[in-house]
Amino acid sequence: MKPAPFTYHRPADLDSLVATMADLGDEAKLLAGGQSLVPLLALRLASPTHLVDMSRVLDLRAVDVHEAGESADAGYLVVGANATQRDVELDLRIAARVPLLADALPLIAHPQIRNRGTVCGSIAHADPAAELPAVALALDARIVVRSARGTRRIDASDFFLSYLETALEPDDVVVAVEFPLAAPHTGAAFHEISRRHGDFAMAGVAASLTLDHDGRIVDARLALSGVASIPLRAAAAEAGLVGAAPTDEAFLAASSEATALLDPPDDIHATAAYRKHIAGVLVRRALRAAHERALAGFEQS
Ligand SMILES: Cc1cc2nc3c(=O)[nH]c(=O)nc-3n(C[C@H](O)[C@H](O)[C@H](O)COP(=O)(O)OP(=O)(O)OC[C@H]3O[C@@H](n4cnc5c(N)ncnc54)[C@H](O)[C@@H]3O)c2cc1C
């Protein structure tokens, strides 16, 4: 099938991009890497009358680590809206500074798709089975949004509203996503199960643990993908881990807590019961891997 006709716009700078979106409102769709939008257009599941291509706004391709300081983004990795998933994956700073993001990126589709798809586009698209919305939620990332009304930051916890629906207004442009830099002695892991490498996973788990000098957990982050209409944070399981020793018993208790109230979707890829089961297994696996990586950080320091 071919897309329905649309008028194509390609503004050359951020001000023109924001002004174009303000003029066109909900008749327009932003085009970033096109890896989700173009299939939707081709299947006529989306039929905007205007398509606004962001690719010429080169300032938005930056990926910056902002160390502690006075500015609003101090202590964050700032990923600009045109930075591709592959740009960030190949950036040598990311594994040490935001290890959960580094672990999740190679699980997205295939390199050809990551060469075009953007980090911000994946979060703006908000597919509940996608890796990066769960990473953003687990880490308390901030989504930086610009429109003719100004710039604002939306916490990831307020961003994902329902299936493919976010707190964005039709004329909003996500200009960056800010990921907090990891504290020392943090280990992280993203684990998922899919039928074939590169497929959207049936379920996934983002886990991050920070240890104190005695090896006890001082910070725990857990978010699940593919088990609801939005990515889910497992706050009660996180609370149970903080202050605990990182043992298999603690990880088993966290897994039971994280999955107790899950009511995942049933579809052609997996039954609800199977999704719930693998989510529990993945929580344990991801926590164990995060713990091993946090310990490895101790040995290197
Ligand atoms: C075969 C295949 C397999 C895939 N497998 C996976 C997978 O396993 N895991 C995964 O996470 N993803 C997967 N994807 C999707 C891929 O990661 C997309 O790149 C991503 O979901 C969207 O990013 P994009 O830059 O391509 O956005 P686009 O497709 O250009 O846009 C997606 C949506 O987000 C909006 N949008 C994009 N950028 C912005 C912005 N800056 N501000 C406001 N709105 C914006 C667009 O208007 C559109 O509605 C797959 C894609 C394909 C084709």
The ligand as an SDF file (V2000), in Angstrom:
LIG
                    3D

 53 58  0  0  0  0  0  0  0  0999 V2000
   11.6330   -3.9510   11.4470 C   0  0  0  0  0  0  0  0  0  0  0  0
   11.6410   -3.0420   12.6450 C   0  0  0  0  0  0  0  0  0  0  0  0
   11.9270   -3.5820   13.8750 C   0  0  0  0  0  0  0  0  0  0  0  0
   11.9410   -2.7420   15.0050 C   0  0  0  0  0  0  0  0  0  0  0  0
   12.2470   -3.2940   16.2100 N   0  0  0  0  0  0  0  0  0  0  0  0
   12.2800   -2.5180   17.3010 C   0  0  0  0  0  0  0  0  0  0  0  0
   12.6300   -3.0520   18.5800 C   0  0  0  0  0  0  0  0  0  0  0  0
   12.9310   -4.2270   18.7290 O   0  0  0  0  0  0  0  0  0  0  0  0
   12.6290   -2.2140   19.6430 N   0  0  0  0  0  0  0  0  0  0  0  0
   12.3170   -0.8670   19.5110 C   0  0  0  0  0  0  0  0  0  0  0  0
   12.3350   -0.1580   20.5060 O   0  0  0  0  0  0  0  0  0  0  0  0
   12.0100   -0.3370   18.3250 N   0  0  0  0  0  0  0  0  0  0  0  0
   11.9860   -1.1220   17.2160 C   0  0  0  0  0  0  0  0  0  0  0  0
   11.6760   -0.5560   16.0130 N   0  0  0  0  0  0  0  0  0  0  0  0
   11.2820    0.8690   15.9650 C   0  0  0  0  0  0  0  0  0  0  0  0
   12.4990    1.7820   15.9190 C   0  0  0  0  0  0  0  0  0  0  0  0
   13.2330    1.7530   17.1310 O   0  0  0  0  0  0  0  0  0  0  0  0
   12.0920    3.2370   15.6370 C   0  0  0  0  0  0  0  0  0  0  0  0
   13.2390    3.8600   15.1840 O   0  0  0  0  0  0  0  0  0  0  0  0
   11.5660    4.0600   16.7840 C   0  0  0  0  0  0  0  0  0  0  0  0
   10.4540    3.4470   17.4010 O   0  0  0  0  0  0  0  0  0  0  0  0
   11.0610    5.4240   16.3060 C   0  0  0  0  0  0  0  0  0  0  0  0
   12.1230    6.2710   16.0900 O   0  0  0  0  0  0  0  0  0  0  0  0
   12.2200    7.1000   14.7450 P   0  0  0  0  0  0  0  0  0  0  0  0
   13.2980    8.0930   14.9350 O   0  0  0  0  0  0  0  0  0  0  0  0
   12.3650    6.1450   13.6140 O   0  0  0  0  0  0  0  0  0  0  0  0
   10.8170    7.8690   14.7310 O   0  0  0  0  0  0  0  0  0  0  0  0
    9.7370    8.0560   13.5730 P   0  0  0  0  0  0  0  0  0  0  0  0
    9.3510    6.7320   13.0210 O   0  0  0  0  0  0  0  0  0  0  0  0
   10.1800    9.0950   12.6140 O   0  0  0  0  0  0  0  0  0  0  0  0
    8.5510    8.6620   14.4590 O   0  0  0  0  0  0  0  0  0  0  0  0
    7.7880    7.8460   15.3320 C   0  0  0  0  0  0  0  0  0  0  0  0
    6.6980    8.7050   16.0070 C   0  0  0  0  0  0  0  0  0  0  0  0
    7.2860    9.5650   16.9720 O   0  0  0  0  0  0  0  0  0  0  0  0
    7.0520   10.9350   16.6200 C   0  0  0  0  0  0  0  0  0  0  0  0
    8.3200   11.6460   16.8500 N   0  0  0  0  0  0  0  0  0  0  0  0
    9.5510   11.2570   16.4240 C   0  0  0  0  0  0  0  0  0  0  0  0
   10.4800   12.1210   16.8550 N   0  0  0  0  0  0  0  0  0  0  0  0
    9.8170   13.0770   17.5610 C   0  0  0  0  0  0  0  0  0  0  0  0
   10.2280   14.2350   18.2610 C   0  0  0  0  0  0  0  0  0  0  0  0
   11.5230   14.5860   18.3200 N   0  0  0  0  0  0  0  0  0  0  0  0
    9.2930   14.9910   18.8840 N   0  0  0  0  0  0  0  0  0  0  0  0
    7.9830   14.6440   18.8640 C   0  0  0  0  0  0  0  0  0  0  0  0
    7.5300   13.5480   18.2020 N   0  0  0  0  0  0  0  0  0  0  0  0
    8.4400   12.7760   17.5670 C   0  0  0  0  0  0  0  0  0  0  0  0
    6.6610   10.9380   15.1510 C   0  0  0  0  0  0  0  0  0  0  0  0
    5.8340   12.0220   14.8060 O   0  0  0  0  0  0  0  0  0  0  0  0
    5.9390    9.5990   15.0410 C   0  0  0  0  0  0  0  0  0  0  0  0
    4.6180    9.7370   15.5110 O   0  0  0  0  0  0  0  0  0  0  0  0
   11.6560   -1.3540   14.8640 C   0  0  0  0  0  0  0  0  0  0  0  0
   11.3960   -0.8050   13.6040 C   0  0  0  0  0  0  0  0  0  0  0  0
   11.3760   -1.6300   12.5040 C   0  0  0  0  0  0  0  0  0  0  0  0
   11.0880   -1.0290   11.1560 C   0  0  0  0  0  0  0  0  0  0  0  0
  1  2  1  0
  2  3  1  0
  2 52  2  0
  3  4  2  0
  4  5  1  0
  4 50  1  0
  5  6  2  0
  6  7  1  0
  6 13  1  0
  7  8  2  0
  7  9  1  0
  9 10  1  0
 10 11  2  0
 10 12  1  0
 12 13  2  0
 13 14  1  0
 14 15  1  0
 14 50  1  0
 15 16  1  0
 16 17  1  0
 16 18  1  0
 18 19  1  0
 18 20  1  0
 20 21  1  0
 20 22  1  0
 22 23  1  0
 23 24  1  0
 24 25  2  0
 24 26  1  0
 24 27  1  0
 27 28  1  0
 28 29  2  0
 28 30  1  0
 28 31  1  0
 31 32  1  0
 32 33  1  0
 33 34  1  0
 33 48  1  0
 34 35  1  0
 35 36  1  0
 35 46  1  0
 36 37  1  0
 36 45  1  0
 37 38  2  0
 38 39  1  0
 39 40  1  0
 39 45  2  0
 40 41  1  0
 40 42  2  0
 42 43  1  0
 43 44  2  0
 44 45  1  0
 46 47  1  0
 46 48  1  0
 48 49  1  0
 50 51  2  0
 51 52  1  0
 52 53  1  0
M  END
$$$$
